[in-house]
């Protein structure tokens, strides 16, 4: 269940509430009883764990593998023929 943060603009009371996503938002301040208790926007707090792509590719801030440079290719763009159906108007050759 998500945790929602609420604040009362009348008295300044602020609290986090554990609610189901299907629950109606709270409207009454538990501190002063005003009906202006409002849900705040806050950053989601979650952490990805495991051996997924983010852990191996981006987690440590390392640089991704560089693509092969055009000079290392054996065929140049003028020697290669266009791929089937492209008509030669793209960068596939």
Backbone torsions as a table, in degrees:
resi	resn	phi	psi	omega
1	UNK	NA	137.9	179.9
2	UNK	-74.3	155.9	176.2
3	UNK	-105.8	122.7	179.9
4	UNK	-107.6	143.4	179.4
5	UNK	-104.6	131.8	-179.0
6	UNK	-122.9	153.6	177.1
7	UNK	-145.0	141.1	177.0
8	UNK	-97.7	120.5	179.3
9	UNK	-71.6	-18.6	-179.4
10	UNK	-76.4	-50.6	-175.3
11	UNK	-109.6	-9.4	179.0
12	UNK	84.1	2.8	179.6
13	UNK	-63.8	134.8	-178.1
14	UNK	-136.1	135.3	-177.9
15	UNK	-155.7	153.0	174.5
16	UNK	-95.5	139.8	-179.9
17	UNK	-128.1	134.5	176.2
18	UNK	-87.6	116.1	-175.9
19	UNK	-137.7	154.4	171.5
20	UNK	-73.2	154.2	178.4
21	UNK	-65.9	-27.1	-179.1
22	UNK	-83.3	-10.2	179.0
23	UNK	-69.0	147.0	174.4
24	UNK	-70.2	147.6	177.8
25	UNK	-62.7	147.2	176.8
26	UNK	-73.3	143.5	-177.7
27	UNK	-125.0	-19.6	-177.0
28	UNK	-103.3	126.7	179.3
29	UNK	-68.3	127.2	178.8
30	UNK	-71.4	-15.4	-178.1
31	UNK	-89.0	-53.1	-175.4
32	UNK	-109.5	-11.1	178.2
33	UNK	84.0	2.7	179.5
34	UNK	-68.0	151.9	-178.3
35	UNK	-93.3	24.1	-178.2
36	UNK	-112.2	22.5	178.3
37	UNK	-64.9	120.9	-172.2
38	UNK	-122.9	144.1	177.8
39	UNK	-75.8	136.6	179.5
40	UNK	-98.6	154.5	171.4
41	UNK	-87.0	129.4	179.0
42	UNK	-142.0	161.1	-179.0
43	UNK	-70.8	142.5	177.2
44	UNK	-71.4	137.7	179.6
45	UNK	-108.5	94.8	176.2
46	UNK	-143.4	157.7	-178.4
47	UNK	-133.7	130.1	177.5
48	UNK	-82.7	130.8	179.5
49	UNK	-130.4	154.8	176.8
50	UNK	120.8	-162.8	-175.7
51	UNK	-111.3	35.5	-179.8
52	UNK	-75.1	-179.9	-176.3
53	UNK	-59.1	-34.1	-177.7
54	UNK	-65.2	-32.3	-178.3
55	UNK	-72.8	-35.5	-176.6
56	UNK	-90.7	-26.9	-174.5
57	UNK	-101.7	-36.3	-170.7
58	UNK	-126.8	-14.0	-171.1
59	UNK	-58.5	-45.7	-175.7
60	UNK	-86.3	2.6	-179.3
61	UNK	74.7	12.7	178.5
62	UNK	-68.7	164.0	180.0
63	UNK	-84.7	139.8	177.1
64	UNK	-69.8	161.5	179.7
65	UNK	-61.8	134.9	-178.8
66	UNK	-76.4	141.1	177.3
67	UNK	-69.2	157.8	179.6
68	UNK	-62.7	138.0	-179.0
69	UNK	-76.7	150.9	-179.7
70	UNK	-61.1	-28.8	-178.5
71	UNK	-70.1	-24.8	-178.2
72	UNK	-82.1	-9.6	179.3
73	UNK	-73.8	143.1	-178.7
74	UNK	-77.0	-30.1	179.4
75	UNK	-104.3	140.0	176.5
76	UNK	-93.0	167.1	-176.7
77	UNK	-65.2	-25.8	179.6
78	UNK	-79.0	-24.2	179.8
79	UNK	-83.7	-27.5	-175.0
80	UNK	-79.6	145.7	177.7
81	UNK	-93.7	153.9	180.0
82	UNK	-63.1	150.8	176.5
83	UNK	-67.2	156.7	-178.0
84	UNK	-57.9	126.5	175.0
85	UNK	87.2	-5.4	-177.1
86	UNK	-88.3	-25.2	177.8
87	UNK	77.2	2.0	176.7
88	UNK	85.2	6.8	-177.6
89	UNK	-94.1	7.8	-178.9
90	UNK	-122.6	-174.0	-177.4
91	UNK	-99.1	25.2	-177.3
92	UNK	-84.1	-3.1	-179.0
93	UNK	-128.8	NA	NA
